Amino acid sequence: MIFDIILEEEDDGAYSVHCPALKGCHSQGTTRDEALTNIREAIELYLLVTHEKASHMVRSQSRCSVVEIAV
């Protein structure tokens, strides 16, 4: 999967970064590379948690199922 991210240099030279497609998925870093590494990790964790929540909802509802698709 490919996500667009917004990378902003702060006044102190550090970077803040967020992924608009994933509400609340933000990170930061003291360098550009560190910020990019951190947002990759944040996106991976965000998707993992979202998957776990969906799986939990499906288990509690007998007429639902989880179907994986590649995008």
VMD Tcl script that builds the backbone (N, CA, C; Angstrom):
set m [mol new atoms 213]
animate dup $m
set s [atomselect $m all]
$s set {name element resname resid chain x y z} {
  {N N MET 1 A 0.832 -1.178 0.000}
  {CA C MET 1 A 0.000 0.000 0.000}
  {C C MET 1 A 0.876 1.239 0.000}
  {N N ILE 2 A 0.389 2.253 -0.625}
  {CA C ILE 2 A 1.107 3.517 -0.651}
  {C C ILE 2 A 0.204 4.589 -0.066}
  {N N PHE 3 A 0.752 5.379 0.852}
  {CA C PHE 3 A 0.020 6.472 1.482}
  {C C PHE 3 A 0.745 7.782 1.230}
  {N N ASP 4 A -0.019 8.828 0.977}
  {CA C ASP 4 A 0.553 10.173 0.963}
  {C C ASP 4 A 0.703 10.620 2.408}
  {N N ILE 5 A 1.788 11.302 2.691}
  {CA C ILE 5 A 1.995 11.851 4.032}
  {C C ILE 5 A 2.346 13.324 3.892}
  {N N ILE 6 A 2.130 14.063 4.946}
  {CA C ILE 6 A 2.479 15.476 4.999}
  {C C ILE 6 A 3.653 15.617 5.961}
  {N N LEU 7 A 4.761 16.121 5.459}
  {CA C LEU 7 A 5.987 16.296 6.234}
  {C C LEU 7 A 6.237 17.794 6.364}
  {N N GLU 8 A 6.332 18.289 7.593}
  {CA C GLU 8 A 6.525 19.715 7.829}
  {C C GLU 8 A 7.747 19.941 8.703}
  {N N GLU 9 A 8.591 20.864 8.272}
  {CA C GLU 9 A 9.727 21.238 9.100}
  {C C GLU 9 A 9.257 22.274 10.119}
  {N N GLU 10 A 9.568 22.030 11.375}
  {CA C GLU 10 A 9.179 22.931 12.459}
  {C C GLU 10 A 10.214 24.050 12.607}
  {N N ASP 11 A 9.881 25.061 13.379}
  {CA C ASP 11 A 10.787 26.192 13.594}
  {C C ASP 11 A 12.122 25.780 14.200}
  {N N ASP 12 A 12.102 24.711 15.000}
  {CA C ASP 12 A 13.330 24.264 15.666}
  {C C ASP 12 A 14.165 23.309 14.817}
  {N N GLY 13 A 13.722 23.056 13.568}
  {CA C GLY 13 A 14.462 22.170 12.672}
  {C C GLY 13 A 14.009 20.724 12.712}
  {N N ALA 14 A 13.172 20.356 13.676}
  {CA C ALA 14 A 12.616 19.009 13.743}
  {C C ALA 14 A 11.487 18.894 12.713}
  {N N TYR 15 A 10.944 17.699 12.554}
  {CA C TYR 15 A 9.895 17.466 11.562}
  {C C TYR 15 A 8.675 16.831 12.218}
  {N N SER 16 A 7.502 17.295 11.798}
  {CA C SER 16 A 6.262 16.629 12.159}
  {C C SER 16 A 5.695 16.033 10.877}
  {N N VAL 17 A 4.979 14.938 11.021}
  {CA C VAL 17 A 4.481 14.227 9.850}
  {C C VAL 17 A 3.155 13.565 10.201}
  {N N HIS 18 A 2.243 13.555 9.237}
  {CA C HIS 18 A 0.983 12.843 9.448}
  {C C HIS 18 A 0.473 12.275 8.129}
  {N N CYS 19 A -0.409 11.313 8.264}
  {CA C CYS 19 A -1.006 10.631 7.121}
  {C C CYS 19 A -2.486 11.016 7.067}
  {N N PRO 20 A -2.875 11.909 6.161}
  {CA C PRO 20 A -4.264 12.371 6.114}
  {C C PRO 20 A -5.291 11.251 5.920}
  {N N ALA 21 A -4.917 10.177 5.255}
  {CA C ALA 21 A -5.855 9.072 5.009}
  {C C ALA 21 A -6.187 8.292 6.277}
  {N N LEU 22 A -5.332 8.409 7.290}
  {CA C LEU 22 A -5.529 7.661 8.537}
  {C C LEU 22 A -5.688 8.659 9.672}
  {N N LYS 23 A -6.922 8.955 10.010}
  {CA C LYS 23 A -7.236 9.970 11.014}
  {C C LYS 23 A -6.476 9.715 12.313}
  {N N GLY 24 A -5.745 10.727 12.749}
  {CA C GLY 24 A -5.014 10.629 14.004}
  {C C GLY 24 A -3.652 9.977 13.898}
  {N N CYS 25 A -3.216 9.643 12.700}
  {CA C CYS 25 A -1.923 8.983 12.515}
  {C C CYS 25 A -0.847 10.053 12.305}
  {N N HIS 26 A -0.143 10.369 13.382}
  {CA C HIS 26 A 0.861 11.426 13.402}
  {C C HIS 26 A 2.164 10.894 13.975}
  {N N SER 27 A 3.257 11.556 13.646}
  {CA C SER 27 A 4.544 11.249 14.267}
  {C C SER 27 A 5.450 12.456 14.116}
  {N N GLN 28 A 6.699 12.271 14.500}
  {CA C GLN 28 A 7.678 13.353 14.413}
  {C C GLN 28 A 9.074 12.762 14.427}
  {N N GLY 29 A 10.056 13.606 14.200}
  {CA C GLY 29 A 11.440 13.171 14.258}
  {C C GLY 29 A 12.363 14.371 14.276}
  {N N THR 30 A 13.556 14.152 14.785}
  {CA C THR 30 A 14.517 15.251 14.839}
  {C C THR 30 A 15.138 15.509 13.475}
  {N N THR 31 A 15.092 14.501 12.585}
  {CA C THR 31 A 15.553 14.657 11.205}
  {C C THR 31 A 14.440 14.200 10.269}
  {N N ARG 32 A 14.589 14.556 8.993}
  {CA C ARG 32 A 13.604 14.141 7.988}
  {C C ARG 32 A 13.529 12.620 7.916}
  {N N ASP 33 A 14.689 11.963 7.860}
  {CA C ASP 33 A 14.718 10.495 7.781}
  {C C ASP 33 A 14.077 9.850 8.997}
  {N N GLU 34 A 14.349 10.387 10.183}
  {CA C GLU 34 A 13.758 9.839 11.402}
  {C C GLU 34 A 12.238 10.004 11.379}
  {N N ALA 35 A 11.766 11.159 10.933}
  {CA C ALA 35 A 10.321 11.387 10.852}
  {C C ALA 35 A 9.667 10.409 9.885}
  {N N LEU 36 A 10.312 10.162 8.740}
  {CA C LEU 36 A 9.760 9.221 7.763}
  {C C LEU 36 A 9.753 7.790 8.296}
  {N N THR 37 A 10.814 7.414 8.992}
  {CA C THR 37 A 10.855 6.087 9.625}
  {C C THR 37 A 9.745 5.968 10.661}
  {N N ASN 38 A 9.562 7.015 11.458}
  {CA C ASN 38 A 8.549 6.985 12.522}
  {C C ASN 38 A 7.135 6.931 11.962}
  {N N ILE 39 A 6.856 7.639 10.852}
  {CA C ILE 39 A 5.499 7.587 10.305}
  {C C ILE 39 A 5.227 6.230 9.670}
  {N N ARG 40 A 6.247 5.595 9.094}
  {CA C ARG 40 A 6.054 4.227 8.581}
  {C C ARG 40 A 5.622 3.296 9.716}
  {N N GLU 41 A 6.317 3.401 10.837}
  {CA C GLU 41 A 5.963 2.574 11.990}
  {C C GLU 41 A 4.572 2.921 12.502}
  {N N ALA 42 A 4.243 4.202 12.554}
  {CA C ALA 42 A 2.919 4.619 13.020}
  {C C ALA 42 A 1.824 4.080 12.104}
  {N N ILE 43 A 2.045 4.118 10.795}
  {CA C ILE 43 A 1.058 3.591 9.848}
  {C C ILE 43 A 0.893 2.084 10.031}
  {N N GLU 44 A 1.994 1.366 10.168}
  {CA C GLU 44 A 1.917 -0.084 10.381}
  {C C GLU 44 A 1.129 -0.409 11.646}
  {N N LEU 45 A 1.403 0.300 12.726}
  {CA C LEU 45 A 0.689 0.057 13.982}
  {C C LEU 45 A -0.780 0.441 13.868}
  {N N TYR 46 A -1.059 1.544 13.197}
  {CA C TYR 46 A -2.435 1.990 12.986}
  {C C TYR 46 A -3.225 0.904 12.255}
  {N N LEU 47 A -2.643 0.371 11.178}
  {CA C LEU 47 A -3.328 -0.662 10.399}
  {C C LEU 47 A -3.486 -1.958 11.190}
  {N N LEU 48 A -2.497 -2.303 11.990}
  {CA C LEU 48 A -2.597 -3.502 12.820}
  {C C LEU 48 A -3.734 -3.367 13.828}
  {N N VAL 49 A -3.806 -2.241 14.500}
  {CA C VAL 49 A -4.863 -2.018 15.490}
  {C C VAL 49 A -6.236 -2.009 14.818}
  {N N THR 50 A -6.328 -1.372 13.655}
  {CA C THR 50 A -7.596 -1.340 12.921}
  {C C THR 50 A -8.033 -2.755 12.540}
  {N N HIS 51 A -7.085 -3.563 12.095}
  {CA C HIS 51 A -7.388 -4.953 11.744}
  {C C HIS 51 A -7.865 -5.737 12.963}
  {N N GLU 52 A -7.197 -5.550 14.083}
  {CA C GLU 52 A -7.593 -6.249 15.312}
  {C C GLU 52 A -8.985 -5.832 15.765}
  {N N LYS 53 A -9.303 -4.545 15.661}
  {CA C LYS 53 A -10.644 -4.069 16.038}
  {C C LYS 53 A -11.700 -4.681 15.133}
  {N N ALA 54 A -11.425 -4.726 13.831}
  {CA C ALA 54 A -12.375 -5.309 12.892}
  {C C ALA 54 A -12.589 -6.792 13.187}
  {N N SER 55 A -11.498 -7.501 13.465}
  {CA C SER 55 A -11.607 -8.924 13.788}
  {C C SER 55 A -12.429 -9.147 15.042}
  {N N HIS 56 A -12.241 -8.304 16.032}
  {CA C HIS 56 A -13.010 -8.417 17.281}
  {C C HIS 56 A -14.496 -8.178 17.006}
  {N N MET 57 A -14.817 -7.188 16.187}
  {CA C MET 57 A -16.222 -6.907 15.874}
  {C C MET 57 A -16.851 -8.081 15.151}
  {N N VAL 58 A -16.114 -8.707 14.241}
  {CA C VAL 58 A -16.647 -9.836 13.476}
  {C C VAL 58 A -16.928 -11.018 14.390}
  {N N ARG 59 A -16.015 -11.281 15.310}
  {CA C ARG 59 A -16.215 -12.413 16.226}
  {C C ARG 59 A -17.465 -12.231 17.076}
  {N N SER 60 A -17.846 -10.989 17.349}
  {CA C SER 60 A -19.012 -10.742 18.200}
  {C C SER 60 A -20.316 -10.707 17.401}
  {N N GLN 61 A -20.243 -10.794 16.077}
  {CA C GLN 61 A -21.441 -10.761 15.240}
  {C C GLN 61 A -21.420 -11.955 14.298}
  {N N SER 62 A -22.350 -12.868 14.469}
  {CA C SER 62 A -22.325 -14.127 13.752}
  {C C SER 62 A -22.561 -13.996 12.246}
  {N N ARG 63 A -23.156 -12.943 11.778}
  {CA C ARG 63 A -23.456 -12.824 10.343}
  {C C ARG 63 A -22.378 -12.051 9.589}
  {N N CYS 64 A -21.263 -11.751 10.233}
  {CA C CYS 64 A -20.171 -11.001 9.606}
  {C C CYS 64 A -18.958 -11.875 9.393}
  {N N SER 65 A -18.144 -11.508 8.429}
  {CA C SER 65 A -16.880 -12.198 8.220}
  {C C SER 65 A -15.850 -11.188 7.737}
  {N N VAL 66 A -14.588 -11.498 7.979}
  {CA C VAL 66 A -13.494 -10.668 7.512}
  {C C VAL 66 A -13.003 -11.247 6.198}
  {N N VAL 67 A -12.889 -10.396 5.183}
  {CA C VAL 67 A -12.389 -10.807 3.882}
  {C C VAL 67 A -11.239 -9.874 3.553}
  {N N GLU 68 A -10.067 -10.421 3.276}
  {CA C GLU 68 A -8.911 -9.612 2.943}
  {C C GLU 68 A -8.848 -9.373 1.451}
  {N N ILE 69 A -8.501 -8.128 1.069}
  {CA C ILE 69 A -8.273 -7.794 -0.334}
  {C C ILE 69 A -6.976 -7.018 -0.454}
  {N N ALA 70 A -6.341 -7.146 -1.571}
  {CA C ALA 70 A -5.124 -6.375 -1.827}
  {C C ALA 70 A -5.497 -5.130 -2.604}
  {N N VAL 71 A -4.948 -4.001 -2.207}
  {CA C VAL 71 A -5.225 -2.746 -2.925}
  {C C VAL 71 A -3.916 -2.091 -3.312}
}
mol reanalyze $m
mol bondsrecalc $m
mol representation Tube
mol addrep $m
